[in-house]
Amino acid sequence: MTKEITFLHAADLHLDSPFKGLASAPEDIFKDIRKSTFTALDNLVKAAIQHHVDFVLLVGDLFDNEQQSLQAQIRLKRAFETLQQHGITVFLSYGNHDHLNGNAHSVPYPDNVIEFKEGAVTSYTYVKHDEPLAVIYGFSYQERAVQNNKTSEYQITDLSVPFHIGMLHGSVQSNTDHDTYAPFKISDLTGEDMDYWALGHIHRQQVLKQTPPIIYPGNTQGRHRKETGEKGCYHVRLTKEKAELEFFPLHAIQISHFSLDLTSCPSVFEMEREILNSLEQHKAATSQLVDLTLASKDDRIKEWDRSGDVEEVIALVNETLTQPKNWVYIFHHQVQTQIVIDESLYQGQHFIGEMLREADKLTVQPLLTDLYQQKQARKFLQPLTIEEEHEITAAAKELLVHELLKE
C-alpha cells in the first residue's frame, strides 16, 4: 500500500496585527478589518478539519510583534484545541516578529501542538497508527534577527521514515524586497533529501521549485495596500511518487488594486457611475479593500482632484458599497495623468529648467526623517520603496510644471 501524508502549510498569520492606512474606515468596516486575521485563522482550522489532514505546519510570525496580545495567544490556543478534538497535530516555529525572547505571555498549548523552541535545527517524528510517517525539521528565532544560513543544520535523521519535511522561516539571499533573515540559496535546499520545504517570512505565495516542492504560502490575511490578492495556505498530499499541491484562500478581506481609465469621462458627474461599474465587474467572494488608480490622458482630472470633487465621489461610492456582507471599500485612491514633461524644459536657462534639474538630484527620504522618528508614526508607516520614491518625485514635478505652465 502506498504511504501518504496530508497537511496544511501556512505561515505569517500576524494575529491581531494593525492595518496600515485604514484608521479612517467606517466603524463597522474597521471592526471587520481588526478581526480579519482571526477570521483567517478560523478558516485555516475549518480547512484542516474539512480535508482530514494529518497535521498543520505554521512556519513563523504567528504574531505581529514581540509583545503579543493576550487575546491573540488565547485565540490561537482555542484554535489548537479545536484541532486536537479532531486528532490533528500542529508543528509550529517562531520567526522574527514573534521570537521567543519577546514573548510576554506564556500560554500553555494543548498536547497536539509541537513547538520548535531551539535556535538550532531540531526534529520531531510524526507517528500515525503507531507507524513513524514523517520527520519534521525546524528551528525558532531566539532573537529578532537570524543572520546566518541555517540550511547546513538540516540533516536527515532516520532514512527508514518515509517522509522528511523542512520548516524554514527565512529569505532567499538574493531577495532585496524584504529584510533578509536566515538567508539561503535554493541550491542549499535541493542539496538536502527533503520531500518538502515549508517556508515562511515572504508575504506572497511562491513556488520556488516543484521537485522537491519549495513553497512560500504567503501570509493568511493581507494587511496593507501592497499585500493584494488571495491570501491563504497550501494543502499538500505527499506520496513517494509525487506531491499534490493546492492553494486554499483563507483571507477574510481581499486587498485589491484596480486602475480605471477616465479619459472619455465627459464630466465629474459621470465619474461615480464609471467607478461603480468597474467595481461591479471585479466582485470577489469576500469583502474587499480597494486601492484605486484613476487614470486619464486629459489633465482636467487633476483639477477635479485638487478641487476635492474626486474625494467626494469616492465617499459617495463607498457609501453605496458598504453593505453588511461582502462590502467594498475604497481605502486609497490616486490620480494619474499621462503628462509628458518636454525634455527641452530641462535644458533651458530659466526657473523651470533649474527646478527640474534640482528635483532630479533630490531624494524623498531625508524629507521624511522627522516623521519616521516619531514613535506613533512608525507604528503605521512602512519605509518607502525606491519605486514609491520615484512615483512621488515624478508626481511632484508634474504638479509643479502643470501649475507653472497652465496659463
URTA-V384574 format. One record per pair of residues at least 12 apart in sequence whose C-alpha atoms are under 8 Angstrom apart, sorted by the first residue. I is the first residue (numbers start at 1). J is the second residue. If there is no record, write none. Layout:
i:I j:J
i:I j:J
This chain:
i:2 j:239
i:2 j:240
i:3 j:162
i:3 j:239
i:3 j:240
i:4 j:237
i:4 j:238
i:4 j:239
i:4 j:240
i:5 j:53
i:5 j:54
i:5 j:133
i:5 j:237
i:5 j:238
i:5 j:239
i:6 j:53
i:6 j:54
i:6 j:55
i:6 j:235
i:6 j:236
i:6 j:237
i:6 j:238
i:7 j:48
i:7 j:53
i:7 j:54
i:7 j:55
i:7 j:56
i:7 j:57
i:7 j:235
i:7 j:236
i:7 j:237
i:8 j:48
i:8 j:53
i:8 j:55
i:8 j:56
i:8 j:57
i:8 j:233
i:8 j:234
i:8 j:235
i:8 j:236
i:9 j:56
i:9 j:57
i:9 j:58
i:9 j:59
i:9 j:198
i:9 j:217
i:9 j:233
i:9 j:234
i:9 j:235
i:9 j:236
i:10 j:56
i:10 j:57
i:10 j:58
i:10 j:59
i:10 j:200
i:10 j:217
i:10 j:218
i:10 j:219
i:10 j:220
i:10 j:232
i:10 j:233
i:10 j:234
i:11 j:57
i:11 j:58
i:11 j:59
i:11 j:60
i:11 j:61
i:11 j:62
i:11 j:199
i:11 j:200
i:11 j:201
i:11 j:217
i:11 j:218
i:11 j:219
i:11 j:220
i:11 j:233
i:12 j:58
i:12 j:59
i:12 j:60
i:12 j:61
i:12 j:62
i:12 j:63
i:12 j:200
i:12 j:201
i:12 j:203
i:12 j:218
i:12 j:219
i:12 j:220
i:13 j:37
i:13 j:41
i:13 j:61
i:13 j:62
i:13 j:63
i:13 j:64
i:13 j:219
i:13 j:220
i:13 j:221
i:14 j:37
i:14 j:61
i:14 j:62
i:14 j:63
i:14 j:64
i:14 j:65
i:14 j:219
i:15 j:37
i:15 j:38
i:15 j:62
i:15 j:63
i:15 j:64
i:15 j:72
i:16 j:34
i:16 j:35
i:16 j:37
i:16 j:38
i:16 j:63
i:16 j:64
i:16 j:69
i:16 j:71
i:16 j:72
i:17 j:34
i:17 j:37
i:17 j:63
i:17 j:64
i:17 j:65
i:17 j:223
i:18 j:34
i:18 j:223
i:18 j:380
i:19 j:33
i:19 j:34
i:19 j:223
i:19 j:224
i:19 j:380
i:20 j:223
i:20 j:224
i:20 j:380
i:20 j:381
i:21 j:224
i:21 j:331
i:21 j:380
i:22 j:331
i:25 j:331
i:29 j:322
i:33 j:253
i:36 j:221
i:36 j:251
i:36 j:252
i:36 j:253
i:37 j:220
i:37 j:221
i:37 j:251
i:37 j:252
i:38 j:75
i:39 j:251
i:39 j:252
i:40 j:220
i:40 j:221
i:40 j:232
i:40 j:250
i:40 j:251
i:40 j:252
i:41 j:76
i:41 j:79
i:41 j:220
i:41 j:250
i:42 j:79
i:43 j:250
i:43 j:251
i:44 j:232
i:44 j:233
i:44 j:250
i:45 j:79
i:45 j:82
i:45 j:83
i:48 j:83
i:48 j:88
i:49 j:83
i:49 j:86
i:49 j:88
i:53 j:88
i:54 j:87
i:54 j:88
i:54 j:89
i:55 j:88
i:55 j:89
i:55 j:90
i:55 j:91
i:56 j:88
i:56 j:89
i:56 j:90
i:56 j:91
i:57 j:90
i:57 j:91
i:57 j:92
i:57 j:167
i:57 j:198
i:58 j:90
i:58 j:91
i:58 j:92
i:58 j:93
i:59 j:92
i:59 j:93
i:59 j:94
i:59 j:95
i:59 j:167
i:59 j:168
i:59 j:169
i:59 j:198
i:59 j:199
i:59 j:200
i:60 j:92
i:60 j:93
i:60 j:94
i:60 j:95
i:60 j:96
i:60 j:97
i:60 j:98
i:60 j:140
i:60 j:169
i:60 j:200
i:60 j:201
i:61 j:94
i:61 j:95
i:61 j:96
i:61 j:97
i:61 j:98
i:61 j:201
i:62 j:94
i:62 j:95
i:62 j:98
i:63 j:97
i:63 j:98
i:64 j:97
i:64 j:98
i:65 j:97
i:65 j:98
i:66 j:97
i:66 j:98
i:66 j:99
i:66 j:102
i:66 j:103
i:66 j:104
i:67 j:102
i:67 j:103
i:67 j:104
i:68 j:98
i:68 j:103
i:68 j:104
i:68 j:105
i:69 j:105
i:70 j:105
i:73 j:105
i:73 j:107
i:74 j:107
i:77 j:107
i:77 j:108
i:77 j:109
i:77 j:110
i:80 j:109
i:80 j:110
i:80 j:112
i:80 j:113
i:81 j:109
i:81 j:110
i:84 j:110
i:84 j:111
i:84 j:112
i:87 j:112
i:88 j:112
i:89 j:112
i:89 j:113
i:89 j:114
i:90 j:112
i:90 j:113
i:90 j:114
i:91 j:113
i:91 j:114
i:91 j:115
i:91 j:116
i:91 j:136
i:92 j:113
i:92 j:114
i:92 j:115
i:92 j:116
i:93 j:115
i:93 j:116
i:93 j:117
i:93 j:138
i:93 j:139
i:93 j:140
i:93 j:167
i:94 j:116
i:94 j:117
i:94 j:139
i:94 j:140
i:94 j:141
i:95 j:140
i:95 j:141
i:95 j:144
i:95 j:169
i:95 j:201
i:96 j:141
i:96 j:143
i:96 j:144
i:96 j:145
i:96 j:146
i:96 j:181
i:97 j:144
i:98 j:141
i:98 j:144
i:99 j:140
i:99 j:141
i:99 j:142
i:99 j:143
i:99 j:144
i:100 j:117
i:100 j:140
i:100 j:141
i:100 j:142
i:100 j:143
i:101 j:142
i:101 j:143
i:102 j:143
i:116 j:138
i:116 j:139
i:116 j:140
i:117 j:139
i:117 j:140
i:118 j:139
i:118 j:140
i:118 j:141
i:118 j:142
i:119 j:139
i:119 j:140
i:119 j:141
i:119 j:142
i:120 j:139
i:120 j:140
i:120 j:153
i:121 j:137
i:121 j:138
i:121 j:139
i:121 j:150
i:121 j:153
i:121 j:154
i:122 j:137
i:122 j:138
i:122 j:139
i:123 j:135
i:123 j:136
i:123 j:137
i:123 j:138
i:124 j:136
i:124 j:137
i:132 j:161
i:132 j:162
i:133 j:161
i:133 j:162
i:133 j:163
i:134 j:161
i:134 j:162
i:134 j:163
i:134 j:164
i:134 j:165
i:135 j:161
i:135 j:163
i:135 j:164
i:135 j:165
i:136 j:164
i:136 j:165
i:136 j:166
i:136 j:167
i:137 j:154
i:137 j:164
i:137 j:165
i:137 j:166
i:137 j:167
i:138 j:154
i:138 j:166
i:138 j:167
i:138 j:168
i:139 j:167
i:139 j:168
i:145 j:181
i:146 j:181
i:146 j:182
i:147 j:180
i:147 j:181
i:147 j:182
i:147 j:183
i:148 j:181
i:148 j:182
i:148 j:183
i:149 j:182
i:149 j:183
i:149 j:184
i:150 j:182
i:150 j:183
i:150 j:184
i:151 j:184
i:151 j:188
i:151 j:189
i:152 j:188
i:154 j:166
i:154 j:192
i:155 j:192
i:156 j:192
i:156 j:193
i:156 j:194
i:162 j:240
i:163 j:194
i:163 j:195
i:163 j:240
i:164 j:193
i:164 j:194
i:164 j:195
i:164 j:196
i:165 j:194
i:165 j:195
i:165 j:196
i:165 j:197
i:165 j:198
i:166 j:194
i:166 j:196
i:166 j:197
i:166 j:198
i:167 j:197
i:167 j:198
i:167 j:199
i:167 j:200
i:168 j:197
i:168 j:198
i:168 j:199
i:168 j:200
i:169 j:181
i:169 j:182
i:169 j:199
i:169 j:200
i:169 j:201
i:170 j:182
i:170 j:183
i:170 j:184
i:170 j:199
i:170 j:200
i:170 j:201
i:170 j:202
i:171 j:183
i:171 j:184
i:171 j:201
i:171 j:202
i:172 j:184
i:172 j:185
i:172 j:186
i:173 j:185
i:178 j:202
i:186 j:208
i:190 j:212
i:194 j:212
i:195 j:212
i:195 j:213
i:196 j:212
i:196 j:213
i:196 j:214
i:197 j:212
i:197 j:213
i:197 j:214
i:197 j:215
i:198 j:214
i:198 j:215
i:198 j:216
i:199 j:214
i:199 j:215
i:199 j:216
i:199 j:217
i:200 j:216
i:200 j:217
i:200 j:218
i:201 j:216
i:201 j:218
i:202 j:216
i:202 j:218
i:202 j:219
i:203 j:216
i:203 j:217
i:203 j:218
i:203 j:219
i:203 j:227
i:204 j:216
i:204 j:217
i:204 j:218
i:204 j:219
i:204 j:227
i:204 j:231
i:205 j:217
i:205 j:218
i:205 j:219
i:205 j:231
i:206 j:218
i:213 j:243
i:217 j:232
i:217 j:233
i:217 j:234
i:217 j:247
i:218 j:231
i:218 j:232
i:218 j:233
i:219 j:231
i:219 j:232
i:219 j:233
i:220 j:232
i:220 j:233
i:220 j:249
i:220 j:250
i:220 j:251
i:221 j:250
i:221 j:251
i:221 j:252
i:221 j:253
i:221 j:254
i:222 j:251
i:222 j:253
i:222 j:254
i:222 j:255
i:224 j:255
i:225 j:255
i:225 j:256
i:225 j:257
i:225 j:291
i:227 j:255
i:228 j:254
i:228 j:255
i:228 j:256
i:228 j:257
i:229 j:254
i:229 j:255
i:229 j:256
i:230 j:249
i:230 j:250
i:230 j:251
i:230 j:254
i:231 j:249
i:231 j:250
i:231 j:251
i:231 j:254
i:232 j:247
i:232 j:248
i:232 j:249
i:232 j:250
i:232 j:251
i:233 j:247
i:233 j:248
i:233 j:249
i:233 j:250
i:234 j:246
i:234 j:247
i:234 j:248
i:235 j:247
i:235 j:248
i:252 j:286
i:252 j:287
i:253 j:286
i:253 j:287
i:253 j:288
i:253 j:289
i:254 j:284
i:254 j:286
i:254 j:287
i:254 j:288
i:254 j:289
i:255 j:288
i:255 j:289
i:255 j:290
i:255 j:291
i:256 j:288
i:256 j:289
i:256 j:290
i:256 j:291
i:257 j:290
i:257 j:291
i:257 j:292
i:257 j:293
i:258 j:290
i:258 j:291
i:258 j:292
i:258 j:293
i:259 j:292
i:259 j:293
i:259 j:294
i:259 j:295
i:260 j:275
i:260 j:278
i:260 j:292
i:260 j:293
i:260 j:294
i:260 j:295
i:261 j:294
i:261 j:295
i:261 j:296
i:262 j:274
i:262 j:294
i:262 j:295
i:262 j:296
i:263 j:295
i:263 j:296
i:263 j:297
i:263 j:298
i:268 j:304
i:268 j:309
i:268 j:310
i:271 j:313
i:272 j:313
i:272 j:314
i:272 j:316
i:272 j:317
i:275 j:317
i:276 j:317
i:285 j:326
i:286 j:326
i:286 j:327
i:287 j:325
i:287 j:326
i:287 j:327
i:287 j:328
i:288 j:326
i:288 j:327
i:288 j:328
i:288 j:329
i:289 j:328
i:289 j:329
i:289 j:330
i:289 j:331
i:290 j:328
i:290 j:329
i:290 j:330
i:290 j:331
i:290 j:332
i:291 j:330
i:291 j:331
i:291 j:332
i:291 j:333
i:292 j:330
i:292 j:332
i:292 j:333
i:292 j:334
i:293 j:333
i:293 j:334
i:293 j:335
i:293 j:336
i:294 j:333
i:294 j:334
i:294 j:335
i:294 j:336
i:295 j:335
i:295 j:336
i:295 j:337
i:295 j:338
i:296 j:336
i:296 j:337
i:296 j:338
i:297 j:337
i:297 j:338
i:297 j:339
i:298 j:337
i:298 j:338
i:299 j:337
i:299 j:338
i:299 j:339
i:301 j:335
i:301 j:337
i:302 j:335
i:302 j:336
i:302 j:337
i:305 j:335
i:314 j:330
i:318 j:330
i:339 j:398
i:341 j:398
i:341 j:401
i:352 j:401
i:356 j:397
i:359 j:393
i:359 j:397
i:363 j:389
i:363 j:393
i:364 j:389
i:364 j:392
i:364 j:393
i:365 j:384
i:365 j:389
